[in-house]
């Protein structure tokens, strides 16, 4: 969790007033690729609607720092073997 959080906060500290949705999506894509170990599997997971994300795909759900961290925490649970 700390990696994405630090990256997001780092963007704020470098003078960005607002991190764009695209940047949050890229952070999430990076995390998903790390968790799934495969770009295709990660892309599939990112685009499928999930009940945990109010029926949205992860990439649709992530709009700001809070939702990015929520999605990141979900991926962390998957990575450590917790079913969600």
N, C-alpha and C positions, 0 to 999 in steps of 0.2 A: 504494500500500500504506500509505503513511503516514497518509492521511486516516482510514481505518477504525481503524488501530492507535491513532492519537491519540484518536479518539472513544471507543474502548473503554477506553483507559487513563484518559482524562478522567473517565469514569464512575466508575472505581475511586478516583481522586483526590478526587472530590467527596464521598466518604464512603459510596458504595455498597459494601457488603461483597461482594455477589454480583450480577453482571449476569444478569438473567433471560434464558432462551433466546429469549423473544419479542424482546428488545432486540437480540440478535445477529441474529435473523432480519430485523429491520427494517434493520439496518446492511447486511446482505447484499442485501436487496431494493433498497435505495437504490443500491448499487454496480451491481447487475444492470441496473437501469433506466438508469443512466448509460452502461453499456457497450453495451446493446442499443438505446438511444434510444427505447424504446417499452415501456409498462407491460405490454401483453399478451405481447410476446415475452419480456420478463424473467420474467413470471409462469409462462409455459410452461417456460422453462429451469429455473427454480427448483423446479418440481414434477416434472420428468422424472428418473427414475433415471439415475445416471451411474456408469460403472465407476470413475472417479477417486475417487468418494465411497463406495467399497465397495458399489456397487449401490444406494445410497440417493439420494433426491432431495436437492438442496443444502439445502433447508429442514429435512429430516429429519436430515441429517448434522451441521449446525451445532448444537452443544450447549454450547460453551464458547469461551473466547478463542482457544485453539489451533486448533480446527476452523473457527472464523470466519475466522481469518487464512489458513488453508489454502485455504478456499473463495475468499477475496478474492484470493489469489495466482493461483488458477486463472483467475478472471475477468480479472485483469491480463494474463495470457498471452493470453487470447482477444482482449482489447482491442488488444493490440500485434501481433496476427496470427499468433501461434504456435498451431499445432494441438495439441490435448491429447488 
